[in-house]
Amino acid sequence: MRAVRRVRLIVVTGVTVLLAALSIGGSGQLAPAYANGLPVASADVSPAAASTTTVESVIADDGRVVLLLGEAPSSMTSAMGFPMYQYATSGDDGATWSAWQQTSRLPRPATRDPQGGMHGAVAIDGLANGTPYQVMVRWGEYVLGEMVLRGEPTAPFSVTPVAREGSVFVPLATPLRAVDTRVGGGKIASGAAAARVVDLSATQVGATPILPAGAVAAAYNLTAVTPAQPGHFRIMPDDVASVESSSLNFAAGQSIANAAVVKVAPNRKVRIDNRAAAPVDAVLDVVGYFMPVSKATVAQKSAGLFSGLAKPARVYDSGNPGIKAGGEVTFSVRDELNGALGIVPPGATGVAYNATIAAPLGGGNLSIAPAGQPTSSSALNWSVPGDKIANASFVAVSADGRITVRNNSGGTVRIIIDVTGYFSGTGQSFYPLSPTRLFDTRTFCDGAARPSSGPASAGVEPQGGECDGTIRAGTSDQPSRVRKWMRDDLYFTPPTATAAMVNLTATRVTGAGHLRMFPFGQQVPASSILNWTSAGQTRANGTVATVGTYSVPGFGSTPGLVEFAHYSSFYAPMDLVADTYGYFN
């Protein structure tokens, strides 16, 4: 029988701890085994116990184990710090342990959420892929120069790192409906315990398969239908704990959609977690999937690699008053409206796009499909007259590079389509990740007050920075600009990654405005990625963020940087949250 290696960890905040070597006796009892990404069971860790360490999610891949910790025990006193860990290994099932070893790398800082709770994360490097390890973790901190352990450690649990593999995109000719709670299953109740499990191996009616065996991620469009209370959905693989990353935000009575990519469990299932105070109807449509390179067909590998554009290319603008009710338009995505030709090459099988509507006369939705293909699925939803809203997604294109957009509302609406990248036989493959937060400008590490207005900010945040601060006010003529890293050190998004799959959420906006995103080093584009029309709105958009490189003469270059330009009509600051679901490399 193969021996299971054990790893015991202590998480501390503040400065490095050096412990003397010691021998720890073991019981020889095997710890519970968890698959890659599976959460620690509540039987092992009690989330309600303030003195107990909790682990919200475990990711084990590519020679590392990443632990995302739940809220720290209430006995913690440090306002901020860098989580560290020490560990001892055992090759004989805990009968003997090695000396404690100190990590040589510090992952992201410990942070406080908007409610004041402290959270942290640790990463164990240098592990062997395919080898089972046992892990135990505990909070600690320095008080008056001495390390003080806080709370009880988790029970040991087993994880096995696995090597990452790239995947290729396979677009569906028409979107397939995975679930519509209005048709079956009923509304999704509130809270993680009531999350709805959705099987993506078949449509809701059990006919056409959606994701074939082996698929690792799904490109989807998720719609909240007339919720009674404001809130948000979280979508995640079925084999991870409920994550903090939001996927779709909605207001009471607002039917709204957001598209992105989600990693799926090996059984091809995902979960939808409703974080509103009341049950909500949801519709989930799948527009394509990602297949590992080793399992993809020759045809799939020759058509499913991604190439991001240096800046969004506007390929269609209906102008005002726009497309009439029930009307549709078919156009080519290969050429930009400004005259630039060949932005999407012949042979491309699909595109990444951002669709924006403006000045609708009433509520409605858009359908977007390859030219010549019918579809009943919505790609962008809105609820009120005069709104301006965007949604990004992927869509297959016809053999001659065209798509069809249909206005399914009762009135005229202006429609704008920007292309951000395309899929073909050359480019980068996709590496899906369990959802994780890249940054949240609502939080400072020390909880200090943040600037909400004033001169434009162009400071570079620390890599993976969660210690940010509100994005300052801009104007319609002079935007504020801020740079953000689309790399999370916990996940080791490689320096060679060219783009990240992210969900961006604008929140706590104080007036009408919009946000533009572009690779660092490029000019500000004319295209927006997030739009809002009044104070108090929260808007999300899942999109591909093509990154640039930050260089300092004499100090080298660091890739993975994007820039945001915040335009506002009333000197109105806003906050921005970014969650990542994977990267292209």
C-alpha positions in Angstrom: 0.0 0.0 0.0 1.4 3.4 -0.9 2.3 5.6 2.0 0.5 8.9 2.4 2.7 11.9 3.1 1.5 14.3 5.8 1.9 18.0 5.9 1.1 20.0 9.1 0.8 23.7 8.8 0.6 26.7 11.1 -0.5 30.0 9.5 0.8 33.1 11.2 0.5 36.8 10.5 3.3 39.3 10.8 6.9 38.1 10.6 8.6 34.8 9.9 8.6 32.3 12.7 11.5 29.9 13.3 10.6 26.8 15.3 13.1 24.3 16.7 13.0 20.8 15.3 10.7 18.5 17.1 9.2 15.0 16.8 5.5 14.6 16.7 3.8 11.3 17.4 1.1 10.2 15.0 -1.9 8.0 15.4 -1.4 6.2 12.1 -5.0 6.8 11.2 -5.7 7.9 7.6 -7.2 11.3 7.2 -10.3 11.8 5.1 -9.4 11.9 1.4 -10.7 14.9 -0.7 -10.5 15.2 -4.5 -8.7 18.2 -6.0 -10.6 21.3 -5.1 -13.0 19.6 -2.7 -13.9 21.6 0.4 -13.0 20.6 3.9 -16.2 18.9 5.3 -18.1 20.7 8.1 -17.6 17.5 10.2 -13.9 18.3 10.3 -14.2 22.1 10.8 -17.1 23.9 12.4 -17.6 27.2 10.6 -19.7 28.5 13.6 -16.9 28.1 16.1 -15.0 31.3 16.5 -12.0 29.5 17.9 -11.7 27.0 15.1 -9.7 27.4 11.9 -11.8 26.9 8.7 -10.7 26.2 5.2 -13.1 27.4 2.5 -11.4 25.8 -0.5 -8.5 23.6 -1.3 -6.8 23.7 -4.7 -4.1 21.1 -5.4 -2.4 21.3 -8.8 1.0 21.7 -10.5 3.1 20.8 -7.5 1.4 23.0 -5.0 -1.5 23.0 -2.6 -3.4 26.3 -2.0 -5.6 26.8 1.0 -8.2 29.6 1.1 -8.9 30.2 4.8 -12.3 31.2 6.2 -12.7 34.1 8.6 -10.0 34.1 11.3 -10.9 33.4 14.9 -12.3 36.4 16.8 -9.2 36.2 19.1 -7.0 37.5 16.3 -5.8 41.0 17.1 -3.6 41.9 14.1 -5.1 44.4 11.7 -3.0 43.2 8.8 -0.1 40.8 7.9 1.3 38.3 5.6 0.1 34.7 6.2 3.0 32.3 6.5 3.1 28.7 7.3 5.4 26.0 8.7 5.0 22.4 7.9 6.4 19.0 8.8 6.2 16.0 6.5 5.6 12.3 7.3 6.3 9.4 5.0 5.0 6.8 7.3 1.5 7.9 7.9 2.2 10.1 10.9 4.3 7.7 13.0 7.2 10.2 12.8 7.5 13.7 11.6 10.3 15.8 10.2 11.5 19.0 11.7 9.2 22.0 11.1 10.1 23.7 7.8 9.4 27.4 7.0 8.0 28.5 3.7 10.3 30.5 1.5 7.5 32.4 -0.2 4.8 34.7 1.1 1.5 34.6 -0.7 -1.1 37.4 -0.6 -1.6 39.6 2.5 -4.2 38.8 5.1 -7.2 41.0 4.3 -10.4 42.2 6.0 -13.7 41.9 4.2 -16.2 44.7 4.2 -17.7 43.4 7.4 -14.3 43.5 9.2 -13.5 39.7 9.1 -9.9 38.7 8.5 -9.2 36.2 5.7 -6.0 34.6 4.5 -4.5 32.1 2.2 -1.4 29.8 2.1 0.4 27.9 -0.6 2.7 24.9 -0.2 5.2 24.6 -3.1 7.5 21.9 -4.3 5.1 19.0 -4.0 5.1 16.0 -6.3 2.2 15.7 -8.7 0.2 12.5 -8.2 1.4 12.1 -4.7 -1.2 12.2 -1.8 -0.4 14.6 1.0 -2.2 15.2 4.3 -2.6 18.8 5.5 -3.5 20.6 8.7 -3.7 24.3 9.1 -4.0 26.8 12.0 -4.0 30.6 12.5 -1.3 32.3 14.5 0.1 35.8 15.0 2.9 37.7 16.8 2.0 39.5 20.1 4.7 41.5 21.8 7.4 39.5 19.9 6.0 36.1 20.7 4.0 33.8 18.4 0.5 33.0 19.8 -1.6 30.3 18.2 -5.2 31.2 17.7 -8.1 28.7 17.6 -7.9 25.0 17.0 -6.4 23.5 13.8 -8.3 21.7 11.2 -8.5 17.9 11.2 -6.0 16.4 8.7 -7.3 16.1 5.2 -5.7 14.6 2.1 -5.0 16.3 -1.2 -3.2 15.2 -4.3 -1.6 17.8 -6.6 -2.2 17.2 -10.4 -0.5 18.8 -13.4 -2.4 21.4 -15.3 -3.3 20.9 -18.9 -4.4 23.5 -21.5 -7.8 23.2 -23.2 -9.3 24.3 -26.5 -12.7 26.0 -27.0 -15.5 24.2 -28.8 -18.3 26.6 -29.6 -21.9 25.4 -29.9 -23.8 26.3 -33.1 -26.7 27.4 -30.9 -26.7 27.9 -27.1 -28.2 25.0 -25.2 -30.3 25.5 -22.1 -29.0 23.6 -19.0 -31.6 24.9 -16.6 -34.6 27.2 -16.4 -36.1 27.1 -12.9 -39.4 28.5 -14.2 -39.8 25.2 -16.1 -38.6 22.8 -13.5 -37.0 22.6 -10.1 -38.4 25.9 -8.8 -36.6 29.0 -7.6 -33.2 28.6 -6.1 -33.4 29.2 -2.3 -31.0 31.4 -0.4 -27.6 30.3 1.0 -24.9 27.8 0.2 -26.8 24.9 1.7 -29.6 25.4 -0.9 -27.3 25.8 -3.9 -28.7 24.2 -7.1 -26.6 21.5 -8.7 -26.8 21.6 -12.5 -25.7 18.6 -14.6 -24.1 20.0 -17.8 -23.9 16.6 -19.5 -27.4 17.1 -21.0 -30.0 19.8 -21.6 -32.8 20.3 -19.1 -35.1 18.1 -21.2 -32.5 15.4 -21.3 -31.9 15.4 -25.0 -28.9 16.9 -26.7 -25.7 16.5 -24.7 -24.1 19.8 -23.8 -20.7 18.9 -22.3 -19.1 15.7 -23.5 -17.1 13.5 -21.1 -13.7 15.0 -20.4 -14.8 18.7 -20.8 -13.2 20.8 -18.1 -15.0 24.2 -18.4 -18.2 25.7 -19.8 -18.8 29.0 -21.4 -22.2 30.1 -20.1 -24.8 32.9 -19.9 -26.6 33.1 -16.5 -29.8 35.1 -16.1 -31.6 36.1 -12.9 -35.4 36.5 -13.6 -37.3 39.2 -11.8 -35.9 38.6 -8.3 -37.9 39.8 -5.3 -34.8 41.0 -3.4 -31.4 42.3 -4.5 -28.4 39.9 -4.3 -26.0 37.9 -6.4 -25.4 34.5 -7.8 -22.2 32.5 -7.4 -21.4 29.7 -9.8 -18.7 27.2 -9.2 -17.6 23.6 -9.9 -19.7 21.1 -7.9 -16.6 19.8 -6.1 -15.5 23.1 -4.4 -16.8 24.9 -1.4 -19.0 28.0 -1.9 -16.6 30.6 -3.1 -16.6 34.4 -2.4 -16.5 35.2 -6.1 -19.7 36.6 -7.5 -21.0 35.7 -10.9 -24.1 37.9 -11.4 -25.5 40.8 -9.4 -29.1 41.9 -9.6 -31.5 44.4 -8.1 -35.1 43.7 -7.0 -37.3 43.2 -10.0 -34.4 43.3 -12.4 -34.0 40.6 -15.1 -30.3 40.6 -15.9 -27.7 38.3 -17.4 -24.0 37.8 -17.2 -21.7 35.5 -19.2 -18.4 34.0 -18.3 -16.5 30.6 -18.1 -16.7 28.2 -15.2 -14.6 25.2 -14.4 -16.7 22.0 -14.1 -16.3 19.1 -11.7 -15.2 15.7 -13.3 -18.9 14.7 -13.3 -19.6 17.8 -15.4 -21.7 19.4 -12.7 -21.7 23.0 -11.4 -23.5 24.7 -8.5 -25.5 28.0 -8.5 -25.5 29.6 -5.1 -28.2 32.3 -4.5 -27.0 35.1 -2.1 -30.2 37.1 -2.1 -32.6 37.2 0.9 -35.3 35.4 -1.1 -35.6 32.6 -3.7 -34.7 33.6 -7.3 -35.5 32.1 -10.7 -32.4 31.4 -12.8 -31.7 30.4 -16.5 -28.4 28.9 -17.5 -27.5 28.6 -21.2 -24.2 27.1 -22.4 -22.6 28.6 -25.5 -19.5 26.3 -25.7 -17.1 24.3 -23.7 -13.4 23.7 -23.2 -11.8 20.3 -23.9 -8.3 19.3 -22.7 -5.8 19.2 -25.6 -5.0 15.6 -24.9 -8.7 14.7 -25.4 -9.6 17.1 -28.2 -10.1 15.9 -31.7 -7.8 17.1 -34.5 -10.6 19.4 -35.7 -11.1 20.9 -32.3 -7.4 21.5 -31.8 -7.1 23.2 -35.1 -9.9 25.7 -34.3 -10.1 26.3 -30.5 -7.0 28.3 -29.6 -7.5 31.9 -28.5 -5.9 35.1 -29.7 -6.7 38.4 -27.8 -6.8 41.7 -29.5 -4.6 44.6 -28.3 -7.7 46.7 -28.0 -11.4 46.0 -28.5 -12.5 46.4 -32.1 -15.9 47.8 -32.9 -17.5 45.8 -35.6 -21.1 47.0 -35.4 -23.0 50.0 -34.1 -26.6 50.4 -35.1 -26.5 54.1 -34.1 -29.7 55.9 -32.9 -32.5 55.2 -32.8 -31.2 51.6 -33.4 -32.8 48.3 -34.3 -36.6 48.2 -34.2 -38.6 45.7 -32.0 -38.3 42.2 -33.3 -35.7 43.2 -35.8 -32.4 41.5 -36.5 -29.1 42.4 -38.3 -26.4 40.1 -39.7 -22.9 41.5 -40.1 -19.2 40.4 -40.5 -16.9 40.4 -37.4 -13.7 40.4 -39.6 -13.4 44.1 -40.2 -13.6 47.1 -37.8 -16.0 50.0 -38.5 -13.1 52.4 -38.6 -11.8 50.7 -41.7 -9.2 48.3 -40.2 -9.5 45.0 -42.2 -8.8 41.5 -41.1 -8.9 41.9 -37.3 -10.5 38.4 -37.3 -8.8 36.2 -39.9 -10.6 33.8 -42.3 -10.9 30.4 -40.7 -11.7 31.7 -37.2 -14.5 29.6 -35.6 -15.7 32.0 -33.0 -15.1 35.4 -31.3 -15.0 36.9 -27.8 -17.3 39.9 -27.9 -18.8 42.6 -25.7 -22.4 43.6 -26.5 -23.8 46.9 -25.3 -27.3 48.3 -25.5 -28.3 51.9 -25.0 -31.5 53.9 -24.7 -34.1 51.1 -24.9 -37.7 52.1 -24.8 -38.6 49.2 -22.4 -37.3 45.9 -21.1 -36.1 43.1 -23.3 -33.2 41.0 -24.4 -30.8 40.3 -27.3 -30.1 37.0 -29.1 -26.7 36.5 -30.7 -25.9 33.5 -32.9 -23.8 32.5 -35.9 -25.4 33.8 -39.1 -28.0 31.4 -40.4 -28.5 29.7 -37.0 -31.7 30.2 -35.0 -31.6 30.7 -31.2 -34.1 31.4 -28.5 -31.5 32.0 -25.8 -30.8 35.5 -24.6 -27.3 37.0 -24.6 -28.1 40.3 -22.9 -31.1 41.3 -20.8 -32.3 44.7 -19.5 -35.4 45.7 -17.5 -35.9 49.5 -17.6 -36.2 52.1 -20.3 -33.2 54.3 -20.9 -30.7 51.8 -19.4 -27.2 51.2 -20.7 -25.8 47.8 -20.0 -23.1 45.4 -21.4 -22.5 41.7 -21.5 -19.5 39.8 -22.9 -19.4 36.3 -24.1 -18.2 33.9 -26.9 -20.1 33.1 -30.0 -19.4 30.8 -33.0 -19.3 32.5 -36.4 -20.5 31.3 -39.8 -18.0 30.1 -42.4 -17.9 33.6 -43.9 -17.3 35.2 -40.5 -20.7 36.6 -39.7 -23.1 36.7 -36.7 -26.8 37.6 -36.3 -28.1 39.9 -33.5 -31.8 40.0 -32.8 -33.7 42.6 -30.7 -36.3 40.6 -28.7 -37.7 43.7 -26.9 -40.9 45.6 -27.6 -39.1 48.8 -28.7 -36.2 50.2 -30.6 -32.8 49.9 -29.0 -29.2 50.9 -30.0 -26.9 47.9 -30.2 -23.0 48.0 -30.2 -20.8 45.0 -30.7 -17.0 45.0 -29.9 -14.7 42.1 -30.6 -12.0 41.4 -28.0 -10.5 38.2 -29.5 -11.1 35.2 -31.6 -10.6 31.4 -31.8 -8.7 29.7 -34.6 -5.9 27.1 -35.1 -3.2 29.3 -33.7 -3.1 31.0 -30.3 -3.3 30.1 -26.6 -5.1 27.3 -24.8 -7.2 27.9 -21.7 -6.4 26.8 -18.2 -9.5 26.9 -16.0 -9.2 27.7 -12.3 -11.6 27.4 -9.4 -13.1 30.9 -8.9 -11.0 33.2 -6.8 -10.9 36.9 -6.0 -8.1 38.9 -7.6 -8.9 42.3 -6.0 -11.6 44.2 -4.2 -11.2 47.9 -3.9 -13.7 48.1 -1.1 -11.1 46.8 1.3 -7.8 48.0 2.7 -5.6 45.6 4.6 -5.8 47.7 7.7 -9.4 48.9 7.3 -8.3 52.5 7.0 -10.5 55.1 5.3 -10.0 55.3 1.6 -10.0 58.3 -0.8 -13.2 58.7 -2.7 -12.5 61.7 -4.8 -9.6 63.9 -6.0 -6.9 63.7 -8.6 -6.7 60.8 -11.0 -4.8 57.8 -9.7 -2.4 55.9 -11.8 -0.5 53.9 -9.1 0.5 50.3 -9.7 -1.0 48.0 -7.1 1.0 45.1 -5.6 0.6 41.9 -7.6 -2.5 40.1 -6.5 -3.3 43.2 -4.6 -6.4 43.0 -2.4 -5.3 46.0 -0.5 -6.6 48.6 -2.9 -9.0 51.4 -2.2 -11.9 53.1 -4.0 -11.3 54.1 -7.6 -11.3 57.9 -7.6 -13.7 60.0 -9.5 -13.2 60.9 -13.1 -15.2 63.0 -15.5 -16.6 62.5 -18.9 -13.6 64.3 -20.3 -10.8 63.4 -17.9 -11.1 59.8 -16.5 -9.3 58.5 -13.5 -7.0 55.7 -14.3 -5.8 52.8 -12.2 -3.6 49.8 -13.1 -4.4 46.3 -11.8 -2.7 42.9 -12.0 -4.6 40.1 -13.6 -2.4 37.6 -11.9 -2.9 35.9 -8.5 0.3 34.7 -6.9 -1.6 32.0 -5.1 -2.4 30.3 -8.4 0.9 31.0 -10.1 -0.7 32.3 -13.2 2.4 32.0 -15.4 4.2 35.1 -16.7 3.6 33.8 -20.3 -0.2 34.1 -19.9 -1.6 36.5 -22.4 -5.1 37.0 -21.0 -7.2 36.2 -18.0 -10.9 35.2 -17.8 -12.3 37.6 -15.3 -15.6 38.7 -13.9 -15.6 42.5 -13.2 -18.2 44.0 -10.9 -18.8 47.7 -10.5 -20.3 48.5 -7.1 -21.0 51.4 -4.7 -21.2 53.7 -7.7 -22.1 57.2 -6.7 -23.3 58.5 -10.1 -23.7 57.5 -13.8 -20.6 56.4 -15.5 -18.7 53.6 -17.3 -15.4 51.8 -17.2 -13.0 51.0 -20.0 -10.3 48.2 -19.8 -7.2 47.8 -21.9 -3.8 46.1 -21.8 -1.2 48.2 -20.0 0.9 50.1 -22.6 -2.0 50.6 -25.0 -4.1 53.7 -25.7 -7.5 54.1 -24.0 -10.1 52.5 -26.3 -13.4 53.9 -27.3 -15.2 50.8 -26.0 -16.5 50.4 -22.4 -16.7 47.1 -20.5 -19.0 48.2 -17.6 -21.8 50.7 -17.7 -24.2 52.1 -15.1 -26.8 54.8 -15.3 -27.4 55.9 -11.6 -25.9 55.8 -8.1 -26.3 52.6 -6.2 -26.3 50.2 -9.1 -24.1 47.1 -9.1 -23.2 45.8 -12.5 -21.1 42.7 -13.5 -19.5 41.6 -16.7 -17.5 38.5 -17.4 -14.8 39.1 -20.0 -11.4 38.2 -21.3 -8.8 40.7 -20.1 -5.8 40.8 -22.5 -2.8 41.9 -20.4 0.2 44.1 -21.0 3.7 44.2 -19.5 5.0 46.6 -16.9 8.6 47.6 -17.3 11.0 49.6 -15.1 14.4 50.4 -16.7 17.1 48.6 -14.8 14.6 46.4 -12.9 13.2 44.2 -15.7 9.6 43.6 -16.9 6.6 42.0 -15.3 3.6 40.9 -17.5 0.0 40.6 -16.4 -1.1 44.2 -16.1 -4.2 45.9 -17.3 -5.4 49.5 -17.0 -8.9 50.8 -16.3 -10.2 54.2 -17.2 -13.2 55.4 -15.1 -15.5 58.0 -16.7 -18.1 59.7 -14.6 -20.5 62.6 -15.2 -20.6 63.9 -11.6 -17.1 63.3 -10.1 -18.5 60.0 -8.8 -16.1 57.5 -7.2 -16.8 53.8 -7.5 -15.5 50.4 -6.4 -14.4 47.5 -8.6 -14.2 43.8 -7.8 -12.4 41.3 -10.0 -12.7 37.5 -9.8 -10.7 35.1 -12.1 -11.8 31.8 -13.6 -8.7 30.9 -15.6 -6.2 32.2 -18.0 -5.0 31.8 -21.6 -1.4 30.6 -22.1 
